[in-house]
C-alpha cells in the first residue's frame, strides 16, 4: 500500500493510530498507520541511501545498491560518488538507460509543505557535477532524452530533449 496516495481513513488501524486518536481526539497523521516493518525499515534504507551508497567507489555496485533501495535506474547508467538521490522519494525517481550523473549531484522531489512529485531523467541525459535538480511542487520534473545540464547548475524546470541548459537557475544555452 502506498501511503502517499491513500487517505488515512482507507488505511488499516494500528496501535499507534488508535492511541493517537484516544489521546489527541483527532485524526492521526499518515505515519501513525505505518507497520512495524516500515517503521524499522525506513531509517535503515534512508541510512544506506544517503550515507553508505554515495561513498561506494565502484559504480556498478553503487547503482546495484540504489536499485535494491527501490530506485528505478536503467542499464549502463553512471551515478558519480557523493550524489544524493532523494531518500524520501525513492519510488518517484526514474533514471533511464545510458544516463551520466556526475559527482555530487543532488536530487529533491519534495520540500517543506510540498507533496512528493515525480522526477524522470530520460535516456542518454548528462548531468554535470554539483548540479542541484529540484522538482516543481506540482508539475514534477523531466530531463529530456540526450539533454545536457552544465556543472553547478540549479535545475528547477523540465529540460526538453536534446537541449543544453546551465546556470543558476538553469537556462537554455543551445
MIKOLZA-539181 format. One record per residue: residue in one letter; x negated, y negated, z negated of N, C-alpha, C in turn; residue number from 1. Coordinates in Angstrom, 1 decimal, always signed. Layout:
BEGIN
<r "A" <X Y Z> <X Y Z> <X Y Z> NUM>;
...
***
This chain:
BEGIN
<r "X" <-0.8 +1.2 +0.0> <+0.0 +0.0 +0.0> <-0.9 -1.2 +0.0> 1>;
<r "X" <-0.6 -2.2 +0.8> <-1.3 -3.4 +0.9> <-0.6 -4.4 +0.0> 2>;
<r "X" <-1.2 -4.8 -1.1> <-0.5 -5.7 -2.0> <-0.5 -7.2 -1.5> 3>;
<r "X" <-1.2 -7.5 -0.4> <-1.1 -8.8 +0.2> <+0.2 -9.0 +0.9> 4>;
<r "X" <+0.7 -8.0 +1.5> <+2.0 -8.2 +2.2> <+3.2 -7.8 +1.5> 5>;
<r "X" <+3.0 -7.1 +0.3> <+4.2 -6.6 -0.4> <+4.5 -7.6 -1.5> 6>;
<r "X" <+5.8 -7.8 -1.7> <+6.2 -8.7 -2.8> <+6.2 -7.8 -4.1> 7>;
<r "X" <+5.9 -8.4 -5.3> <+5.9 -7.7 -6.5> <+7.1 -6.8 -6.8> 8>;
<r "X" <+8.3 -7.3 -6.3> <+9.5 -6.5 -6.5> <+9.4 -5.1 -5.8> 9>;
<r "X" <+8.7 -5.0 -4.7> <+8.6 -3.8 -3.9> <+7.6 -2.8 -4.5> 10>;
<r "X" <+6.7 -3.3 -5.4> <+5.6 -2.6 -6.0> <+6.1 -1.7 -7.1> 11>;
<r "X" <+5.4 -0.6 -7.4> <+5.7 +0.3 -8.5> <+5.3 -0.4 -9.8> 12>;
<r "X" <+6.2 -0.3 -10.8> <+5.9 -0.8 -12.1> <+4.7 -0.1 -12.8> 13>;
<r "X" <+3.8 -0.9 -13.4> <+2.7 -0.4 -14.1> <+2.8 -0.8 -15.6> 14>;
<r "X" <+2.0 -0.2 -16.4> <+2.0 -0.6 -17.8> <+1.6 -2.1 -18.0> 15>;
<r "X" <+0.6 -2.5 -17.2> <+0.2 -3.9 -17.3> <+1.3 -4.8 -16.9> 16>;
<r "X" <+2.0 -4.5 -15.8> <+3.1 -5.4 -15.3> <+4.3 -5.4 -16.3> 17>;
<r "X" <+4.5 -4.3 -16.9> <+5.6 -4.2 -17.9> <+5.2 -5.0 -19.2> 18>;
<r "X" <+4.0 -4.9 -19.6> <+3.5 -5.7 -20.8> <+3.6 -7.2 -20.5> 19>;
<r "X" <+3.1 -7.6 -19.3> <+3.2 -9.0 -18.9> <+4.6 -9.5 -18.9> 20>;
<r "X" <+5.5 -8.7 -18.4> <+6.9 -9.1 -18.4> <+7.5 -9.3 -19.8> 21>;
<r "X" <+7.1 -8.4 -20.7> <+7.6 -8.5 -22.1> <+7.0 -9.6 -22.9> 22>;
<r "X" <+5.7 -9.9 -22.6> <+5.0 -10.9 -23.4> <+5.3 -12.3 -22.9> 23>;
<r "X" <+5.3 -12.5 -21.6> <+5.5 -13.9 -21.0> <+6.9 -14.2 -20.5> 24>;
<r "X" <+7.7 -13.2 -20.4> <+9.1 -13.3 -19.9> <+9.2 -13.9 -18.5> 25>;
<r "X" <+8.3 -13.5 -17.7> <+8.4 -13.9 -16.3> <+7.8 -12.8 -15.4> 26>;
<r "X" <+8.0 -13.0 -14.1> <+7.5 -12.0 -13.1> <+6.0 -12.0 -13.1> 27>;
<r "X" <+5.4 -10.8 -13.2> <+3.9 -10.7 -13.3> <+3.3 -11.0 -11.9> 28>;
<r "X" <+2.0 -11.5 -11.9> <+1.3 -11.8 -10.7> <+1.0 -10.4 -10.0> 29>;
<r "X" <+0.6 -10.5 -8.7> <+0.4 -9.3 -7.9> <-0.6 -8.4 -8.5> 30>;
<r "X" <-1.7 -8.9 -9.1> <-2.7 -8.0 -9.6> <-2.3 -7.1 -10.8> 31>;
<r "X" <-1.2 -7.4 -11.4> <-0.7 -6.6 -12.5> <-0.1 -5.3 -12.0> 32>;
<r "X" <+0.1 -5.2 -10.7> <+0.6 -3.9 -10.1> <-0.5 -3.0 -9.5> 33>;
<r "X" <-1.7 -3.4 -9.7> <-2.8 -2.6 -9.2> <-2.9 -1.3 -10.0> 34>;
<r "X" <-3.3 -0.2 -9.4> <-3.5 +1.0 -10.1> <-4.9 +1.0 -10.8> 35>;
<r "X" <-5.1 +2.0 -11.7> <-6.3 +2.0 -12.4> <-7.5 +2.3 -11.5> 36>;
<r "X" <-7.3 +3.0 -10.4> <-8.4 +3.3 -9.4> <-8.8 +2.0 -8.7> 37>;
<r "X" <-7.8 +1.1 -8.4> <-8.1 -0.1 -7.8> <-8.8 -1.1 -8.7> 38>;
<r "X" <-8.4 -1.1 -10.0> <-9.0 -2.0 -11.0> <-10.4 -1.6 -11.2> 39>;
<r "X" <-10.8 -0.3 -11.2> <-12.1 +0.1 -11.4> <-12.9 +0.0 -10.0> 40>;
<r "X" <-12.3 +0.3 -8.9> <-13.0 +0.4 -7.6> <-13.3 -1.0 -7.0> 41>;
<r "X" <-12.5 -2.0 -7.2> <-12.7 -3.3 -6.6> <-14.0 -3.9 -7.1> 42>;
<r "X" <-14.3 -4.0 -8.3> <-15.6 -4.6 -8.7> <-16.8 -3.8 -8.2> 43>;
<r "X" <-16.7 -2.5 -8.1> <-17.8 -1.7 -7.6> <-18.0 -2.0 -6.2> 44>;
<r "X" <-16.9 -2.0 -5.3> <-17.0 -2.3 -3.9> <-17.6 -3.7 -3.7> 45>;
<r "X" <-17.1 -4.6 -4.5> <-17.5 -6.0 -4.4> <-19.0 -6.2 -4.7> 46>;
<r "X" <-19.5 -5.5 -5.7> <-20.9 -5.5 -6.0> <-21.7 -4.9 -4.9> 47>;
<r "X" <-21.3 -3.8 -4.3> <-22.0 -3.2 -3.2> <-22.1 -4.2 -2.0> 48>;
<r "X" <-20.9 -4.7 -1.7> <-20.7 -5.6 -0.5> <-21.5 -6.9 -0.7> 49>;
<r "X" <-21.5 -7.5 -1.8> <-22.1 -8.8 -2.0> <-23.5 -8.8 -2.5> 50>;
<r "X" <-23.9 -7.8 -3.2> <-25.2 -7.8 -3.8> <-26.2 -6.8 -3.2> 51>;
<r "X" <-25.8 -5.5 -3.1> <-26.7 -4.5 -2.7> <-26.9 -4.4 -1.2> 52>;
<r "X" <-25.8 -4.3 -0.4> <-25.9 -4.1 +1.0> <-26.6 -5.2 +1.7> 53>;
<r "X" <-26.4 -6.5 +1.4> <-27.2 -7.5 +2.2> <-28.7 -7.4 +2.0> 54>;
<r "X" <-29.2 -6.7 +1.0> <-30.7 -6.6 +0.8> <-31.3 -5.3 +1.4> 55>;
<r "X" <-30.5 -4.5 +2.0> <-31.0 -3.3 +2.6> <-31.8 -3.7 +3.9> 56>;
<r "X" <-33.0 -3.2 +4.0> <-33.9 -3.7 +5.1> <-33.6 -3.0 +6.4> 57>;
<r "X" <-32.8 -2.0 +6.5> <-32.6 -1.2 +7.7> <-31.2 -1.5 +8.2> 58>;
<r "X" <-31.1 -2.1 +9.4> <-29.8 -2.5 +10.0> <-28.8 -1.3 +10.1> 59>;
<r "X" <-29.2 -0.2 +10.6> <-28.2 +0.9 +10.7> <-27.6 +1.3 +9.4> 60>;
<r "X" <-28.4 +1.4 +8.4> <-28.0 +1.7 +7.0> <-27.1 +0.6 +6.5> 61>;
<r "X" <-27.5 -0.6 +6.7> <-26.7 -1.8 +6.2> <-25.3 -1.8 +6.9> 62>;
<r "X" <-25.2 -1.6 +8.2> <-23.9 -1.5 +8.9> <-23.1 -0.3 +8.4> 63>;
<r "X" <-23.7 +0.8 +8.2> <-23.0 +2.0 +7.8> <-22.4 +1.7 +6.4> 64>;
<r "X" <-23.2 +1.1 +5.5> <-22.6 +0.8 +4.2> <-21.5 -0.2 +4.2> 65>;
<r "X" <-21.6 -1.2 +5.1> <-20.4 -2.1 +5.3> <-19.2 -1.4 +5.7> 66>;
<r "X" <-19.4 -0.5 +6.7> <-18.2 +0.3 +7.2> <-17.6 +1.2 +6.0> 67>;
<r "X" <-18.5 +1.7 +5.2> <-18.0 +2.5 +4.0> <-17.2 +1.7 +3.0> 68>;
<r "X" <-17.5 +0.4 +3.0> <-16.7 -0.6 +2.1> <-15.4 -1.0 +2.8> 69>;
<r "X" <-15.2 -0.6 +4.0> <-13.9 -0.9 +4.7> <-13.9 -2.0 +5.8> 70>;
<r "X" <-15.1 -2.5 +6.1> <-15.2 -3.5 +7.2> <-15.1 -2.8 +8.5> 71>;
<r "X" <-14.4 -3.4 +9.5> <-14.3 -2.8 +10.8> <-15.4 -3.4 +11.7> 72>;
<r "X" <-16.4 -2.6 +12.0> <-17.6 -3.0 +12.7> <-17.8 -2.1 +13.9> 73>;
<r "X" <-18.0 -2.7 +15.1> <-18.2 -1.9 +16.3> <-19.6 -1.3 +16.5> 74>;
<r "X" <-19.8 -0.7 +17.6> <-21.0 +0.0 +17.9> <-22.1 -1.0 +18.3> 75>;
<r "X" <-23.4 -0.6 +18.1> <-24.5 -1.4 +18.5> <-24.5 -2.8 +17.9> 76>;
<r "X" <-23.9 -3.0 +16.8> <-23.8 -4.3 +16.1> <-25.0 -4.5 +15.2> 77>;
<r "X" <-25.6 -5.7 +15.2> <-26.7 -6.0 +14.3> <-26.2 -7.1 +13.3> 78>;
<r "X" <-26.3 -6.8 +12.1> <-26.0 -7.7 +11.0> <-27.3 -8.0 +10.2> 79>;
<r "X" <-27.8 -9.2 +10.2> <-29.0 -9.5 +9.6> <-28.9 -9.4 +8.0> 80>;
<r "X" <-30.1 -9.4 +7.4> <-30.1 -9.4 +6.0> <-29.6 -10.7 +5.4> 81>;
<r "X" <-29.1 -10.6 +4.1> <-28.6 -11.7 +3.4> <-27.4 -12.3 +4.0> 82>;
<r "X" <-26.6 -11.6 +4.8> <-25.3 -12.1 +5.3> <-24.3 -11.8 +4.2> 83>;
<r "X" <-23.3 -12.6 +4.1> <-22.2 -12.5 +3.2> <-20.9 -12.3 +3.9> 84>;
<r "X" <-20.4 -11.1 +4.0> <-19.1 -10.8 +4.6> <-18.1 -10.9 +3.4> 85>;
<r "X" <-17.0 -11.7 +3.6> <-16.0 -12.0 +2.5> <-15.6 -10.6 +1.9> 86>;
<r "X" <-16.0 -10.4 +0.6> <-15.7 -9.1 +0.0> <-14.3 -9.0 -0.5> 87>;
<r "X" <-13.5 -10.1 -0.5> <-12.1 -10.1 -0.9> <-11.2 -9.7 +0.3> 88>;
<r "X" <-11.8 -9.8 +1.5> <-11.0 -9.7 +2.7> <-11.7 -8.6 +3.7> 89>;
<r "X" <-12.2 -7.6 +3.1> <-12.9 -6.6 +3.9> <-12.0 -6.0 +5.1> 90>;
<r "X" <-10.7 -6.0 +4.8> <-9.8 -5.4 +5.8> <-9.3 -6.5 +6.8> 91>;
<r "X" <-9.7 -7.8 +6.6> <-9.3 -8.8 +7.5> <-10.4 -9.3 +8.5> 92>;
<r "X" <-11.6 -8.6 +8.4> <-12.7 -9.0 +9.2> <-12.9 -7.9 +10.3> 93>;
<r "X" <-12.9 -8.2 +11.6> <-13.2 -7.3 +12.6> <-14.3 -7.8 +13.5> 94>;
<r "X" <-15.4 -6.9 +13.6> <-16.5 -7.3 +14.4> <-16.6 -6.3 +15.5> 95>;
<r "X" <-16.7 -6.8 +16.7> <-16.7 -5.9 +17.9> <-18.1 -5.2 +18.2> 96>;
<r "X" <-18.2 -4.7 +19.4> <-19.4 -4.0 +19.8> <-20.4 -5.0 +20.3> 97>;
<r "X" <-21.7 -4.6 +20.2> <-22.8 -5.4 +20.7> <-22.9 -6.8 +20.2> 98>;
<r "X" <-22.4 -7.0 +18.9> <-22.5 -8.3 +18.3> <-23.8 -8.5 +17.6> 99>;
<r "X" <-24.4 -9.7 +17.6> <-25.5 -10.0 +16.8> <-25.2 -11.1 +15.8> 100>;
<r "X" <-25.4 -10.8 +14.6> <-25.2 -11.7 +13.5> <-26.5 -11.9 +12.8> 101>;
<r "X" <-27.1 -13.1 +12.9> <-28.5 -13.3 +12.4> <-28.5 -13.4 +10.9> 102>;
<r "X" <-29.7 -13.6 +10.4> <-30.0 -13.7 +9.0> <-29.1 -14.7 +8.3> 103>;
<r "X" <-28.6 -14.4 +7.1> <-28.0 -15.4 +6.2> <-26.6 -16.0 +6.6> 104>;
<r "X" <-25.9 -15.3 +7.5> <-24.6 -15.9 +7.9> <-23.5 -15.6 +6.9> 105>;
<r "X" <-22.7 -16.6 +6.6> <-21.6 -16.5 +5.6> <-20.2 -16.5 +6.3> 106>;
<r "X" <-19.4 -15.5 +5.9> <-18.0 -15.4 +6.4> <-17.0 -15.6 +5.3> 107>;
<r "X" <-16.0 -16.5 +5.5> <-15.0 -16.7 +4.4> <-13.6 -16.6 +5.1> 108>;
<r "X" <-12.8 -15.7 +4.6> <-11.4 -15.5 +5.1> <-10.4 -16.1 +4.2> 109>;
<r "X" <-10.8 -16.8 +3.2> <-9.8 -17.4 +2.2> <-10.5 -18.4 +1.4> 110>;
<r "X" <-9.7 -19.3 +0.8> <-10.2 -20.3 +0.0> <-9.3 -20.5 -1.2> 111>;
<r "X" <-9.6 -21.5 -2.0> <-8.7 -21.8 -3.2> <-7.3 -22.2 -2.7> 112>;
<r "X" <-6.3 -21.6 -3.2> <-4.9 -21.9 -2.8> <-4.6 -21.5 -1.4> 113>;
<r "X" <-5.4 -20.7 -0.8> <-5.2 -20.4 +0.6> <-5.0 -18.9 +0.7> 114>;
<r "X" <-4.1 -18.4 +1.6> <-3.9 -17.0 +1.8> <-5.1 -16.4 +2.5> 115>;
<r "X" <-5.1 -15.1 +2.6> <-6.1 -14.4 +3.3> <-5.7 -14.3 +4.8> 116>;
<r "X" <-6.6 -14.7 +5.7> <-6.4 -14.7 +7.1> <-7.4 -13.8 +7.9> 117>;
<r "X" <-7.0 -13.4 +9.1> <-7.8 -12.6 +9.9> <-9.0 -13.3 +10.6> 118>;
<r "X" <-10.1 -12.6 +10.7> <-11.3 -13.2 +11.4> <-11.7 -12.1 +12.4> 119>;
<r "X" <-11.8 -12.5 +13.7> <-12.2 -11.5 +14.7> <-13.4 -12.0 +15.4> 120>;
<r "X" <-14.5 -11.2 +15.5> <-15.7 -11.5 +16.3> <-15.7 -10.5 +17.5> 121>;
<r "X" <-15.5 -11.0 +18.7> <-15.3 -10.1 +19.8> <-16.7 -9.6 +20.4> 122>;
<r "X" <-16.6 -8.7 +21.3> <-17.8 -8.0 +21.8> <-18.8 -9.0 +22.4> 123>;
<r "X" <-20.1 -8.7 +22.1> <-21.2 -9.4 +22.7> <-21.4 -10.8 +22.1> 124>;
<r "X" <-20.7 -11.2 +21.1> <-20.9 -12.6 +20.5> <-22.3 -12.6 +19.7> 125>;
<r "X" <-22.8 -13.8 +19.7> <-24.1 -14.1 +18.9> <-23.8 -15.2 +18.0> 126>;
<r "X" <-24.2 -15.0 +16.7> <-24.1 -16.0 +15.7> <-25.5 -16.3 +15.1> 127>;
<r "X" <-25.9 -17.5 +15.2> <-27.2 -17.9 +14.8> <-27.4 -17.9 +13.3> 128>;
<r "X" <-28.6 -17.9 +12.8> <-28.9 -17.7 +11.4> <-28.4 -18.9 +10.5> 129>;
<r "X" <-28.0 -18.6 +9.3> <-27.5 -19.5 +8.3> <-26.2 -20.3 +8.7> 130>;
<r "X" <-25.5 -19.7 +9.6> <-24.2 -20.3 +10.0> <-23.1 -19.9 +9.0> 131>;
<r "X" <-22.2 -20.8 +8.8> <-21.0 -20.5 +7.9> <-19.8 -20.5 +8.8> 132>;
<r "X" <-19.1 -19.4 +8.7> <-17.9 -19.1 +9.5> <-16.7 -19.1 +8.5> 133>;
<r "X" <-15.8 -20.1 +8.6> <-14.7 -20.3 +7.7> <-13.4 -20.3 +8.4> 134>;
<r "X" <-12.5 -19.3 +8.1> <-11.3 -19.1 +8.9> <-10.3 -20.2 +8.5> 135>;
<r "X" <-9.5 -20.7 +9.5> <-8.5 -21.7 +9.2> <-7.4 -21.1 +8.4> 136>;
<r "X" <-6.8 -21.8 +7.4> <-5.9 -21.2 +6.5> <-4.7 -20.6 +7.0> 137>;
<r "X" <-4.2 -21.0 +8.2> <-3.0 -20.4 +8.8> <-3.3 -19.6 +10.0> 138>;
<r "X" <-4.2 -20.1 +10.8> <-4.4 -19.5 +12.2> <-5.4 -18.4 +12.2> 139>;
<r "X" <-6.3 -18.3 +11.2> <-7.4 -17.3 +11.3> <-8.5 -17.9 +12.2> 140>;
<r "X" <-9.3 -17.0 +12.7> <-10.4 -17.5 +13.5> <-10.9 -16.4 +14.4> 141>;
<r "X" <-11.1 -16.7 +15.7> <-11.6 -15.8 +16.7> <-12.9 -16.3 +17.3> 142>;
<r "X" <-13.9 -15.6 +17.3> <-15.1 -15.9 +18.1> <-15.1 -15.1 +19.3> 143>;
<r "X" <-15.0 -15.7 +20.5> <-14.7 -15.0 +21.7> <-15.9 -14.1 +22.2> 144>;
<r "X" <-15.5 -13.4 +23.3> <-16.5 -12.4 +23.9> <-17.6 -13.2 +24.4> 145>;
<r "X" <-18.8 -12.8 +24.1> <-20.1 -13.3 +24.6> <-20.3 -14.8 +24.2> 146>;
<r "X" <-19.6 -15.3 +23.2> <-19.7 -16.6 +22.7> <-21.0 -16.7 +21.9> 147>;
<r "X" <-21.6 -17.9 +21.9> <-22.9 -18.1 +21.2> <-22.6 -19.3 +20.2> 148>;
<r "X" <-23.0 -19.0 +18.9> <-23.0 -20.0 +17.9> <-24.4 -20.4 +17.5> 149>;
<r "X" <-24.8 -21.7 +17.5> <-26.1 -22.1 +17.1> <-26.4 -21.9 +15.7> 150>;
<r "X" <-27.7 -21.9 +15.3> <-28.1 -21.8 +13.9> <-27.6 -22.9 +13.1> 151>;
<r "X" <-27.4 -22.7 +11.8> <-27.0 -23.7 +10.8> <-25.7 -24.4 +11.2> 152>;
<r "X" <-24.8 -23.8 +11.9> <-23.5 -24.4 +12.3> <-22.4 -24.1 +11.3> 153>;
<r "X" <-21.4 -24.9 +11.3> <-20.2 -24.7 +10.5> <-19.0 -24.4 +11.4> 154>;
<r "X" <-18.6 -23.2 +11.5> <-17.5 -22.8 +12.4> <-16.2 -22.8 +11.7> 155>;
<r "X" <-15.3 -23.8 +12.0> <-14.0 -23.8 +11.3> <-12.8 -23.7 +12.3> 156>;
<r "X" <-13.1 -23.5 +13.6> <-12.1 -23.3 +14.6> <-12.6 -22.2 +15.5> 157>;
<r "X" <-11.6 -21.6 +16.2> <-11.9 -20.5 +17.1> <-12.8 -21.0 +18.2> 158>;
<r "X" <-13.6 -20.1 +18.7> <-14.6 -20.3 +19.8> <-14.1 -19.5 +21.0> 159>;
<r "X" <-13.8 -20.1 +22.2> <-13.4 -19.3 +23.4> <-14.5 -18.4 +23.9> 160>;
<r "X" <-14.1 -17.5 +24.7> <-15.0 -16.5 +25.4> <-16.1 -17.3 +26.1> 161>;
<r "X" <-17.4 -16.9 +26.0> <-18.5 -17.3 +26.8> <-19.0 -18.8 +26.5> 162>;
<r "X" <-18.4 -19.4 +25.5> <-18.9 -20.8 +25.3> <-20.0 -20.8 +24.2> 163>;
<r "X" <-20.7 -22.0 +24.2> <-21.8 -22.2 +23.3> <-21.4 -23.3 +22.4> 164>;
<r "X" <-21.4 -23.1 +21.1> <-21.0 -24.1 +20.1> <-22.1 -24.2 +19.0> 165>;
<r "X" <-22.3 -25.4 +18.5> <-23.3 -25.7 +17.5> <-23.0 -27.0 +16.8> 166>;
<r "X" <-23.6 -27.1 +15.6> <-23.4 -28.3 +14.8> <-22.5 -28.2 +13.6> 167>;
<r "X" <-22.3 -29.3 +12.9> <-21.5 -29.3 +11.7> <-20.5 -30.4 +11.8> 168>;
<r "X" <-19.3 -30.1 +12.1> <-18.7 -28.8 +12.4> <-19.1 -28.5 +13.9> 169>;
<r "X" <-19.0 -27.2 +14.2> <-19.4 -26.7 +15.5> <-18.6 -27.2 +16.6> 170>;
<r "X" <-19.3 -27.8 +17.6> <-18.6 -28.3 +18.8> <-19.2 -27.7 +20.0> 171>;
<r "X" <-18.4 -27.7 +21.1> <-18.8 -27.1 +22.4> <-20.0 -27.9 +22.9> 172>;
<r "X" <-21.0 -27.1 +23.3> <-22.2 -27.7 +23.9> <-22.2 -27.4 +25.4> 173>;
<r "X" <-21.8 -26.2 +25.8> <-21.9 -25.8 +27.2> <-20.7 -24.9 +27.5> 174>;
***
